[in-house]
Amino acid sequence: MSNFASNRRVIVDAPIQFSEEVRQCGTCHPSKWHSEKHDPSNLCKNMKIFYGCHGLLPQLQWMHVNCESECVSAMDGAATNGHLNVVKWLDANCFDGCSTAAIDGAARNGHLGVVQWLHQNRREGCTVAAMDDAAKNGRLQIVQWLHANRQEGCTLKAMNGAASNNHLKVFQWLCQNRNEGCTLAAMDGAATNGHLAMVQWMHSNRRDECSAQAMDGAASNGHRNVVLWLHENRHEGCTTAAMDGAAGNGHLEVVKWLHQVRSEGCTTAAMDNAVINGHVNVVKWLHENRSEGCTTTAMDNAAGRGRLDAVKWLHQNRKEGCTPAATINAASKGFLEVVKYLQENFHHGLKREGGSQAIKVENPAVSVGSDSVQDLPQVPEDIFIRRLISALRVNSELEVKDAAELRARIRTEVTASIQAELSSKIRAEEEAMVIAECVEAKLRDKIRVEIQADIKAKMRSEIRAELLAKVQHLLPSSGKFREC
């Protein structure tokens, strides 16, 4: 073990999402930006993580010489992405060390050489996530090595993940060599993702159960072969979510099969979602063969996505209609033709309430002032529509004048929300780090005192022995010097 392993633990999960500033700085050598942007508590640490994750050793070496910022996550990131040369250099030259995330990440991404080196040269170890994620990603060799050389083991997530991602050999090995087992999520996940061979093997060789989610998920994702097999060989069945999901995702053949063979049926969500996602063929089939129909949500959302063809079809073939939200959705996004069609065919988009001086839409989030639209029924349609769009954008309670303002407002709100959520967590983390640093400093002082005392005692003993030897040499042969 060449370096002191820090007590601080910063867990890194790949892939790391770097800020735009970090990505921009990462395109050039740190000597180009460091003097202007040096910040020990933020940017420089993130840049060390960036360089480590991308295996940029020259940049890390420059930062090591010219920047005092410490960063445990640099080695974590380098290990996670398989940059063994960077890991070795950081181990030999930096005191920051790494965390359990190093082996966990390397195992997850299949870097066996890095896992082995960290096991032999560092003492942080790993967690059950190492084998869990290695199994999930099909890293059989790493799963076997961890089983033989580490004690952390795995959890139910190992077999669940292997099954869901169709890693049959990993799943079989875990069955034979581990005893954690799996849950319903194993076969449910395999079926949902269309892995029929995995489902069949589990059915034939284990007593694992699944749930209705297996057929629901397979149907939603269009895996007709899995749906048929489950129907013929399993007893769990499905729910209305099967046809709802298949319809919403445009899998008409699956919808037809469920309609003909199964009895669960669907809900209005089937046609609503098929309309929203533009699957006109599914919408027409449901209209002709099912009785659930749709809701006003179908046209409201189709209008908001600018799907004029869907709005027209619903108006001509269905009776549900829409709510004022349809006009609001289309107008707020600038779909002029959709707004025009809605105004020509529906008259409840805006309504005057008694003697009120305001024209209000039924959506409680929007109120349009009468001063700007009081003559709407008498003006030409194009002018009316433009005034409506202008009123919605300028006079709404949201007070959003353009996309830039909306983006800025949302950013401000999200920033405040994140700060509120992270405040206590970050404070606790910082307190833990400060305590760890104090403990480390005291431990260093204590060790220094102990080493200093040992060295002094050894030096005194050596000097005393040397002096006694000289004195003994000077005494007459008959005389003996006795040490007091």
Summary of the structure (lengths in Angstrom):
residues: 484
radius of gyration: 34.6
end to end distance: 43.9
largest distance: 136.2
contacts: 1541
relative contact order: 0.04
helix: 65%
strand: 2%
